[in-house]
Amino acid sequence: MPPARADKQTVCTITVNSADEKEVFRRHLPESKYRFVELVERDRPDWLGSACRKAISCDVLIISGHYDGSNEFFSDRLEAREFLPVDELERVSCSNSCPGLLSRLKEAYLFGCNTLNPVPLSSATAEIVRSLVREGRSLKEAEKHLRALNAEHGGSSLDRMRQVFKDVPVIYGFSSMAPLGPVAASTLDRFFRTNGPGEIGRGRTSSRLLGQFAPFEMAVTQGMTDEDPQADVRRDVCQFVDDRLSDAQRLGFVHKLLQREMAEARVHLDRIQRYTKALEDPARQTSEVTEALGTIARDDATRMRYLRFARDADQPAVRTRMLRVALDLGWLSAEARWTELALMLGELQARSTVGVTELDLACTLNQEQDLDGAFNRRVVPGSPLDDVPHAALRACLGSAEGRARTLQGLVSPDAADVRIAQAYLRHHPITDAAELRGIAVDIVRMPPSEAQAYALDSLGRHYVSDRVILEMLVRLFSQTTSPSVQRAVAGILIRADRRTLASPKLARTLLKDRLPSPAGDSMIDALIRQLQSP
């Protein structure tokens, strides 16, 4: 593609959702001064690389798409395949592999929710304070350092966009919810009709544009510079994505990072884990990578510090992830990792309180039944471990007793117990038809309550085709005094195999026996419409 004439500015657009914003810019910016280039090439996954190979250089960049708040811009259209990972923008920004694309950029417009949200996406936790104290700092110094780490490495969307768009004078975005495309377009149209195009591409903040978007909390910032207090953080981030570096060089950086204070390694855990997990054969088999991994594996001092930190992690999920990194780096064998996980799960089992998060973790870790039987021990009736949450945790780890106790919790009058049983059944649904029928009978016999509605929701996650169960549910719909129970029954019937039920008769039953509900019964309405349709 030929370079733009000196008197023209290039407006690059990345449209992964609606083109509303782009079209307003195109309509108001004169062709004599601005040329538009859409970087997205439909049905071509390497469209950003294609733009780089064409030596496109942007003065203004407009990105339009829903933003998930941390990782990518995406579309809400089912047929759309295009998306924009922020990792890819980081790679382009850090690698100098596409020097022209962003090098002369004056303004970036990020039309997506939370693109400049200053709230950290994650924060370092209390295990960092304990680690810093172990490494010789006073408690006061450790707490101060923790606050500094959170400020520097919190990884807010604002920080990440400033890192991506290094040295860009003006970056517009939104600190919370952004307006939808048509609303943003009409707001832009009012701005241009009032002010004309004179404030676009100057590299200076437009107070008038901010004023037009004030109801939507538009924010503005500028890209990081080499003198920025967070410049060192950006340099570390770039070590993970700079494609001029070999895998051996990246592993060397990971090793140096792990040799720093464990607190600093902890805040980079996401990136370390993504990189080590992605490092697979044949890359692992090259002599350079083998040597780099061997150097890390032989570093016993750093290994011990790392594992001590991992075992001290407040959150079991963080501990699990750190143990996986230790496996990938050669600090733990597969058997040693399972031993560590079993130790952690034993500690979870000994806690006085177990919640859905711990339950999901245990079930996920034991997907392959590697830990079956590890906690298949008897529990003293009435003891603190004889509640439904602890039983569900044992069930996730292969305990037959725990599973039976958990299924009892599904028909408990305590809604909290029912929610725990729901969480367990998401991982281990009932597959035996007779057992499912028995559970359904017990659920139908429950008194009308929030707990019964939750139990019905859990039953509905199973594909119900049993005529006996379906007929019981229809009778329950007619007899219950609870609107929420009726809605839950309708939720099961709308997903069930209704070929065994007479649709016209069922529709008449629903219309005759439905209870008035101030919350509305859209599920019941949808079921009736479905039954009445030819």
N, C-alpha and C positions, 0 to 999 in steps of 0.2 A: 504494500500500500504506500503510495507516495506521501512524503511528509506534508503536513499542513502548511499553507502559505503563512508567512510571518505575520500578516495582518488578520489572520483568523485564529480564534481559539477553538480547541477541540473539546467538545462536551461528550465524555464517555458515559454510557448508561449500562447498568447491569440490572435487567428487568427479570426477576424470578417470580414475580406475582403480577399485579396489574400495571399497566403502562400509563395510568392516569397522570402521575406526576411528570413523567418524561414528556408526554404530549403537551402539557401546559408550557414547559420550558421551550419545547420546539416551536410552539405556536407564537411565543412572544420574543424569542431571540432571533434577530434578523440573520438570514443566510449569508449576508455579506460579511458578517463578523464572527459567526459561529458555525462550525460543522459538527454534526452529531454522528457518533459511532456507537452502535449497540454491540457490546462485547459478547453477549450470550448468543450462541449459535444453537438453535433448536436441535435436539437429538444428537448433540455432539458433546460428550462428557468432558473433553479436554479444551473447552472453549476459551478458558483463561490462558492456557498455553498457546492456543492458536493466536490470540491477541498479541501475546509476547513475540511470537515468531513474525508477525506482521509489522513489528516495530511501531505499534501505536503508542502515542504519547499524549497523555490527558492533561488538560488545564483544569477541567471541572469534572467531577465524578458524581453520578447520581445512582444510588443503589435503592431499588424498590423491592420490598419483600417482607413477609412476616419474619420476625427475628425471635429465636427461642430464648434470648437473654444471655446466651453464653457461647454457643458453638456454631450456629449457621443461620443464614437467611433461607427461607423456603416459601413455597406457594401453598395456598389452600385449595387449588384446583386439582382434582384427582388425576386429570390427564397430564398434568405438568410433571416433567422429570427433572427439571433444572433446579439446582440449589447452589448455594455459595457457602462452603465451609470457611469459617474464620481462620482455621489452620492454614488453608490455602493462601489467604491474603497474607498471613504471617510469613509463609514460605517465600512468597514473591517479595515481600518487604525486606526480609532478612538476607536472602540469597544473592541479591544483585543479579539474578538470572533473567530478570526482565527490567533492566535499568531504566528504560524509557517510559514505562507505563505510569509510574507514580512520581518520577523524579522532578517533574516541573509542576506537579499538582498544586493548585492554589486553594481550591475549595472542594470539600466532600460533603454531600448531602445524603444522610442515612435515614431513609424513610422506613423505619421499622420500630416496633415497641422496644423500649429500654436500651436502645443502642448507646446512649450516653448515661446510663444509670450509674450513679457513683457508689451504690451499695455493694460491698464485697460479695462475690458469689460464694465464697467459703472463707472461713477464718481458722487460724491455728488454734488449737485447743489446749487444755490444761496440762496435757502430757509434756508440752513444750516447756512449761515453767519447771516441771520436775526435772526434765532433762538438763536444762540450763543450770539448775541448782547442783545437780550431780557433777556438772562440768566445772564447778567452782564459783558460780555467781551467787550473790546474796539473793534472797527472795525478792527484795525490792528491785534489784537490778534485773532479775529474771522477768518480773512482771512488766517492767518498763520496756525491756527488749521484745517481749511478746507483743505489746501494743505497737512498737515500731515495725515488727515483722508483718502484722496484720495491715498496717498502713501501706507498707511497701509492696507486699505480695498478695493483698486481698483479692486481686484479680477481678475487679469490677469490670463491667462492660466499658465504662468510661476509660479505665486504664488500658484495657486491651485495644480499644480503637486508637488511643493516643500512641500506643506502641506500633500498631500496624501502619498508621499514617504519619510516620516520622517526618518532622520538619514541615508538615503541611500547615499553613498559617490559620486556616479556618475549617473547622469540622462541625457541621450541624447534625443534630440528632434529637432524641427524645429521652427525657429522664424517667418516663413511665410509659403509659399507653400512648401510642401514636394514633393519629386520625386514620381512618380507612382511606383507601385510594381516592375515591370520589370526593370525600371531604377535604383531603389534603389538596386535591387538584383545584377545588373551588377557592380554597384559601390562597393558594399560589396565584390563581387568576386575579383575585382582588389585589394582591400585592403588586403584580405586574401592571395592572390597569392604573394603579395609583402612582407607581414609581418608575415604570418602564424597566428596561433591561440593564440600566446603567450600573447597578450594584452587583452584577453577576461577573465572576471571574476576576475581581480586583484583588482578592487575597486579603480583604478587610471585612470585619464583621458588619452585617447590616442590622442596625437596631430596628429598622422598619420591618424587616422580615421576622425578626424575633417578636415584634409587637403583634403582627398578624397571627402568629402561631402561639401567642401567650396562653390562650385557653387550653392548649394541648401540651403545655410544659415543654416547648422546644428548648433545647439547651445548645450551647456552643462551647467549643474548646479548641485547643491547637495541638498539633502533634508534638511528641517528645523531641527534644534536641539533645545533643551530646552533653550539654551542661545540666540537663534535667536531673533532679534528685533521684529519679527512678531509672536513670540511664543504665546503671549496672544491672538492674533487673531485666531490662530489655536485652542486654547483651547475653545474659544467661538464657533467656527464652530463645534467642536466635540460635544458640548452640544446638537446640533440639531440632530445628527445622531448616537450617541453612544447608541447601543441597550441594554446596561446594565442599562440605565436610564428608569424609568417609565414615562408615559405621565404626571403624576402629577409633577414629578421632572423637566421635560422639560418645563412645563408651569411655574413652579417656576423660572426657568432660564429666560424665556421670560419676566416674570414680572420684574425681576431684571434688565434685559437689557433695558426695557422701562423706568425704573426709573433712568437710567443714562441720560446723555445729549441726547436730542432728535436727535442730529446730529449723534450720534453713533447708535441709533436705526434705523435711516434712512438708513444707509449703510448696515444694515442687513435685510432690508425690504423683499427682495426676499425670504430669508430663513424663516422669521417669517410667511410670507403669505403662503408659501408652507406647513408649519407645521400646522398652524391653520385651513387651508382649508381642510387638510387631516384628521383632528381630528373629526371623525364622530361617530355616534352611532355604536356599543354599548359603545365605549370607553367614550363618553361624559356622559354616564349614571352612571358610577362608582362613588362611594362616594368620592374617592380621587380626581378624576378629577373635579367633581362638586364643591368640596371645593376649589380647586385651582382656578377654573374659578370664583367662587364667590369672592375670595380674590382680584382677578384682577378687577372684576366688581365694587367692593366697593371702589377701590382706586380712589377717585374723583380727587385728585390733579394731578396724572399722567394722568388720562383721559382728563382733561382740557388741560394740556400741549400738549398731543398727538393730540387732535382735533384741537387746535390752529395751531400746526405745519402742520397738514394735509390741513387745509383751506388755508395755506400760500404757499403750494407747487406750484412751477413754472409750472410744467407739469400736465395738467388735468389727464393724465393716472396714474401718481403717486398718485395724490389726490384720485382718484377712488379706487386704490388698498388699500390705507391706510384706507379708509372708510370701505372697505370690512373686513379688519382685525379688525377694531373697532366693526363691527357687530359680527364677530366670537368670540371676547373676551367678549361680553356682554356690551360693552360701548355704543352701539347704538342698538335700536330696528330696526326691518325691516322698520317700518314707518319713524323713525327718519333718517335712512340711505337714504331713498328716498327723504326726505326733503332736506338733505345735497346735494344730487346729483342734485336735481332741482335747488338749489341755485347756484351750480357750473355751470350748463348748462345756467342759466340766465346770469351769468357773461361772459360765452363764447359768448352768443348771443350779449352782449353789446360791445364786442371787435370790434375794427375797421377792423381787418383782421381775417378771418377764413380760415383754410386750410383743406386739406384732412385728416390730423391726427385728428383734432377736429371733423370733420364730421363722420369719422369711429367710434370714441368713442361714439358720441351721438347715432348713429344708433345701435351700439352694446348694449349700456345701455338700449335702448328701444325695445329690441327684443320682449319682451312680451307685448308691448304697455302699460306698466304701466304709462308712462309719456305722453301718448297721450293727446293733448289739452292743455298742460301746456304753450305752446307758440303760440297758435292759434289766435294771435291777428293781427289786421290790421297794415300794415306798410305804412308809408307815401311814395307815389311814388317819386322816385328820391332821397330819403334819403340814408345815408350810409348803412342802413340795407336792402335796396331794391336791393341788388346785388345777384348774383346766389349763392355764398358760404353761405351767411346768409340764403337765402331761402332754400337751401338744408339742413342746420342745422334745420330749422323749420320743414321741411318735415320729417326728421328723427324722430321728436317728434310729428308727427301726424297731421301737418298742411296741409290741403287740398290746401290752397293758396300757401304755400311753395312748394308743390309738382308740381303744375302747373307751377310755375315760374322756377323751376329746369328743368323741361322737355323742357321749352323754351330755357334754357341754352344749352341743348344738340345740338341744331341746330344754336347756336350762331357762328358768324364769329371769336369770341375770343376763341382760343384753350384752354386757362386756364379755361374758363367757361365750355367748353365741358368736360375737365378732371374732374371737380367737379361733373358734372352730371353723368359721368361714375362711379365715386366713390359711388354716391348715389344709382345708379341702381344695383350695386353689392349687396347691401343689400335689395333693393326693386325692383326687376325686373318687367317689364311690363307683366301682365298676361292676359289683355283683348286683344283679337285678333284685334278688330276694332281700338283700341288705338295704337297698335303696327303698324298696317298698316298706320295709319295717321302719326306716327313718321317717318316711313320709307319713305313716300312720301316727307316729309319736308327735310329729310337728302339727298335724291337723288337730290332735287332742290338746294342744297347748291352749291356755286361756288367751283371749284376744289381748295383744300387747305389742309393744315395740319389739320385744324379743322374738315373738312369733313372726313378725314381718321380716326381721333379719334372717331367721331360720328359713323362711320361704324363699327369700332371695338366694340363699345358699343352695337350696334344692333346685332353683331355677337355672343354676349354672350347669346342671346336668341336663342332657337332652332327654326329656321325659316323653316316653312313648307308651308307657304301661297304662292300659285302659283303667285298671283299678285305681291307680294314683290320680289320673286325670278326673275320674268321676268323683273321687274324694274331694279334690280341689274345687270342683264346681259346686258341690254341696257346701263346702266351707264358705265359698263366696256368698251363697244365699243365706247362710246362718250366722255369719260373724256380725258383730256390732262395731267392728273397727274398719274405718275407711282405708287405713294404711295396709291392713291385711288384704282387703279387696284389691288394692293396687298391686300388692305383691303377687297375689294369685293371677291377676291379669298379666303380669310380667312373665310368669311361667307359661301360661297358656299361649301367649303370642309367639313364644319360641318353641313350643312343644309340637309334637306330631299329632295334629288334631284330626287325622283321617279316621280315627276311631270314635270321634264324637260327631254328632249331627250339628253342623254349623248353624242352620236356621234356628234350631231349638236352643242352642247355646247362646246365640245372640239375643233371643227373646228373654232368656233367663237373666242375662247380664243387664238388659234394659229394665226388667221388672224389679230386680233385687238390689241394684246398686244404691249405695248410701250417699246422701248429700255430703259434699266435702268442700270446705272453703278453699282448700289448696288446689282444687281442680283435679280431674282424673284423666289426664291426657292418655295414659297407658290404656285405661279402660276404653276410652273413645277410639283409640287406634285399633284395639282388638275388635270392637264392634264393627268398625268400618271394614276391617279385613274379613270378618265373617260374613258381612252382608254383600261384599263385592262378588260379582259373578265369576 
